[in-house]
Amino acid sequence: MHSFINQELGRIIIDESQIKGIFWSNKFEDLTVDIDWCGQEDLKEEIDFNNVKSLLIFEFVTEYEINFRFEESTMGAIEITLFSFEFKEEKWAIEFKFRFHPVGYIRFNCNNFRFIVDTI
């Protein structure tokens, strides 16, 4: 298992990955995003991207805002085109952007976050 915490995610490329699921845990305080991670060249010796489960876990999520729309006659996976985070006012401001199908974003604040990559 590999775990990347908070700003360590700065070296991880999540863009072009797809969201497989979003669910709440820990009495609906924490948000988990299950993604189909595309991987990246500099980690290919450490991680077999074809046989992993990848989760983004956000602790104590507040100010959750979700806004995306599939255009008429479109459907499918939600592709992340930009994942960003910034530490401000003692919280992490998180944003996922979607620029294809669908178009929109997910934004929220959290206390901490981590990216877990585990072999299946």
Secondary structure, 3 states (H helix, E strand, C coil): CEEEEHHHHHHCCCCCCEEEEEEEECCCCEEEEEEECCCCHHHCCCCCHHHEEEEEEEECCEEEEEEEECCCCCCCCEECCEEEEEEECCEEEEEEEEECCCEEEEEEEECEEEEEEEEC
